[in-house]
């Protein structure tokens, strides 16, 4: 299965294309079938309008495989073509799989995709690029791990070859084996695969393997910005900046923003040492840091022993994941009430990227399934602080941890526990490592909001959220808050309303509310909202019995203005709280 940096979108207009779409889908990791809403029931992604959808995909750089007429695809993306930016591959494939036409993205691999898809569908690809046709590969589109020094020079070079010039190949270009290039050992022209910079010679095509690691021992020393100093140092060694694959720094600098900026600007992976003996390296040698961290054959470039910047060149393009470790990340996410469509895309992305998933077992199951390479750590719900600390331990060792809660992580869930763990570790030795972790909190649709939406708009005016659990706060506080909220005529959303260990609290709470609110006050009960077997019930404060409520129920007690009505003929009831007061 092929892996593209961004998985392709396979766009279909009707069920007639479904079989071909699924065959193409099986070729690419993470590819999804996008189907026109109302016409394709079982697509992975539904869209409502082809034009807008294709433009959106194109603009976001997503490779497009459209199973429809080439003309339709061209008309849809045409308005975006004048804007010369990075162009994703765009292909049209006949619904029945009988034709594969690469349309756009010659430099981002459209022709190799066309070959892959055509091979799977057992038809010849409709390739029209002259260089491709003549040589059987796009010389200007080297595989992952290699970059062209200059696209303009590349185009000139290929047209020279098409005009009859021959070339040599210098360096290691395994992807050109078997390509029908006009090769001659004594050719004046040369394709050079090298980490060394191109100096503008017009008779060579320079391709850089991303094989260079730059070691940075400290970010503050020297004049100029860090990326500038790295570029200058690379230049001194004759290295091309495009050949840089990894910026390696000591683990002690994991949280340093200057390093992140430099890595972003230079477009290299940022990795850190794992050997703690280097953290307090007295001779401050970046070269030593490189030699102790790199696990693959490489050559160190000469640098003074105490230079803060040093380089090492590997024999082949480097997979950054094999160098030291990443800055860890902890994403504290909310899954929403249960249904996948109610999970925000940022939470879904964090789950996809995570190496480790942590949380209460029920929620972890809800968040799955996970890939074989993802580690799942399910634990009992009660050990929240322990779980938060565990998350930091994993993340500070370079893992990407997703900590899952249901609903919103900041509403009676893990986000506060995670921050408390970090805050509480301030005096501890691990604090520096924990603070260096990239921490993000991704919101979710909380149970009160999901239940309210099902019922209508009971939270349409001022409201409060209360947890009736006295596990973490004294019951007297709960009573006081209930009284004040009831007196203030706030709509109240009760989380954790009842459990086997807390059998009497809900009745007590309702007694308090009944002192302030009329028996006819509207009450909404949502159970397992967004999950299989969901139920929604409307009742009144007088009619509400604690036996109707369990720990999977959200209780919303209306204010004096909350009302329920049944639109004629609709067969259902809506509850809302108007946004005004009399
Ligand atoms: N962080 C969660 C709340 C955790 S407290 C959120 O923002 O939704 C757990 C309580 O939330 C449960 O006792 C129940 O009262 C409520 N709850 C959670 N999921 C629910 C669902 N799908 N339907 C109804 N209530 C739910």
Boltz pocket constraint, residues with backbone or C-beta under 6 A from the ligand:
constraints:
  - pocket:
      binder: B
      contacts: [[A, 337], [A, 338], [A, 405], [A, 406], [A, 407], [A, 408], [A, 409], [A, 410], [A, 411], [A, 412], [A, 413], [A, 445], [A, 446], [A, 447], [A, 448], [A, 451], [A, 494], [A, 495], [A, 496], [A, 497], [A, 498], [A, 526], [A, 527], [A, 528], [A, 529], [A, 530], [A, 531], [A, 550], [A, 551], [A, 552], [A, 553], [A, 554], [A, 555]]
      max_distance: 6.0
